[in-house]
């Protein structure tokens, strides 16, 4: 994907239409020499004391969190806690939490607007979600309930605070967990004010505050009114952002603690009452609230989101990875000194051949176990840990750069197209189509399957012919540019600058290391 500066993307050549939004997944911190000197001095003097005191306060929170739920059964925890436990523990946690953030340098929390009651808005939605400091928004919201990963229960202190909060827990490893979370959110949101408000960060991950990511529908499934909450950090230097690319956890914590004073603005917008159509369609509801919040923030509302731990953008009717994993594979192979064009893949068109990691290493003549594991993990594995060698053949052909785009797409079709049950010729069905797009563009498979169904609507078959497939990949006004920009297999630059579109498209520069949320 061609990119200019790291903070702005241009996935395709500009076409008439709205300007492309800034890349919300990348944050770069540019410090002048004077700022570097200041941070070195304050980092050595102020930050260690602040961080140490903050951790002490964090552990002081544990007794209050534990006391609120001590001795209560799981059945009792299914109802909101009241009485002395609520009064003593709630106020204790609220006060210590404010002290915690104060010690980290957040000396002021400026509140604008009026928080709605739990009857007016059972659900709060906060954005933009840009840092692990964002839980500070819980303080002016009087510690509403949150939705969190079930895995966080095992984290010291954090797990106790989640139990104190009676948080709604979701497990990424349990498919039924999401359904239970939806039911629990609906139960609390429709309790008529019995339960405190539930707070969501609907983006689901952190961005750099330059654009709103696509809102997930979880906060809107119950169809009740929501109150949007805006979070701003109006400081002269943005040390708080923790995006997919940029400073790590320790650096963000240290730089923020080195600031003499950090300010947070929390603004409560008017309650958003869904229409009948929105209450029936959570996605529509989420999109409309996203636009309202983006307009209030003065930033774009985008379709960008995280899918399978990778940032994804929308180009036309297709979702594609911001940075295709094909680059990561190329980086691993180049580091091992392997030239993709020297590998005799010998994949048989139209027939899958499953290979193990050991056979994969022999075929590619790789000996280093770490290199083998890194390259093998790029490909989708079945239940037995095997991969389809056709996937390997196509990926190596794309990395080789010795074929034109027409030759590469023809090879992709030949590898994954299947013979028709009736009639002459071969067709590319949804599984093969989604595999090709996932390998070459990093496109999530469900998005590719949806697009395949749309492309097949004009024909009488459930598959694409070679002509139809190449018409889409080579000649489609938007998606054709996408393929040529991502791959450019026949245009290997002699001397490309690291940030040039051609260098990035060919994978001749190393992609930055991934960072999770």
C-alpha positions, 0 to 999 in steps of 0.5 A: 500500500502506498503511503506518504508520511507515516501519519497519513495513508493513500491506499490508492491513487486519488479519485474524485471524492472525499479526502482520505482520512489520516491513518488512525493506527500510527502515532509518532512522537516528534520531540525537539532538542529542547523537549528531549532535554526537558524529558530527560531531566523530568524523566529522571526526577519526576517520573520515577517518584510518580510511577512508584507512588501510583503503583502503591495507590494501585495496590491500596485499591485491592482491599476496597475492591476485595471487601465489596465482593467478599463472602458473596455468592455468584447468585448474589453478584448477579444483582447490583450491590447495595448497602454499606459495601456499596457506600464504603467500597465505592467511595474508597475506590473512587477516591483512590482512583482519582489520587492514582491518576493525579499522581501520574500527572493528570492534575485536572479533569475538565467536565463539560455537559451533563451526565444523564441518569441511568434511566435516561441513558443506561449505556455510555459510549466513550471515544476516541479510545486512544490510550490505556489512561482512558479509564480515567473517564470512569471517574466523572461517570461515577464508576459505571460498569464496564465490559472486559476480557475474561482473561483480565481476571487473572491479572493482579489487582486488575482482576479484583477491580473487575470483580468489584465493578461487576464487569461484564466479561467476554472470552475470546476463546469461547464462541458462546461468550459473546452471546451471553455478553449480549444477553447480560448487557440487554438485561442490565440496560433494560432493568429500569435503572436498577443497574448502574450505567454500562460504559463501552469503548465501541472502537474496541482498540486504541487509535491516535485520535485523528479519526474514529474507528468503526464502532462495534455494535455491542453497545447498541444491541439492546436498542436503548438510548445511549449518551456519547462521551468525548475524551480529549487530551488538550496538552501541547505534546501528545504523550498519551496515544498508544496506537498500533504503531508507535511508542510502547507501554513503558514509553507512554507511561514514562513520558506522560509521567514526565509531563508537569501537568496533563489535562483531560477533557470529558464532554457529555453530549446529549442523549442519543435516542434511536429511531425504530429502524436503529433499534432494530439494526445495531450496526446502523445505530452504531454508525449513526452515533459514530458520525455524531461523535466524529462531528463533535470532535471535528475528525473523520468517521472511518470504516477502519477496524481491527480484524484478527489482530490486524488493522483493516480498511475499506476500499470499495466493497472490500476490506483489506489489511493496512499492511499485508502480512505478505510483507512479514513473510517476505521479511522472514524469508529475506532474513533467512537468505531465501529467494522466493524465485528459486523455490520449485513449488510444484503445486498442482492446480486445482488440487490441495496438497497438505504439508506439515511444518517439517515438509514445509522446511524441506521444500523451502530449504530452511533449517533455522527452527525460528525462521521455519516457525515464523514463515509457517505461521503466516499460512492458515493451518487445519486442525492437524497443523497442516497447510495447503501447499497451493497457498505457499506457491501463490505467496512465493510467486507474489514475493518473487516479483518476476511475473506481471500482474496478469500472470500472477492473477492467472496463476492464482486462478489456476491454483484455486479454480475447480472443475465444474460438476457440469459444463466445460471450463473451471470456476473460482468458488468462494473458498478459493477466492477468499484464500487468494485475497487473504494471501495477497491483500490480507483481506479477512475471509468473511469480507472476501466471501461477501464480495464473491457473492456480489460478483457472482450475482450477474452470472448464472454460476456460483463461481467466477471464470478466469475472465471475470476474475481478471476483470475484477483484479486488473480492470475494476476502476477501484479494486484493480488499482488496489491489486497493482498498488499492493503487489506491483510484481513486475516493477522492482525498483533499483533504488527506492526510498524506504517510504516510497510506494514502490518499495513498500509494495514490493516488500523491499523494506521491513515493516514495523514490528506489530504491537497489540492493544 
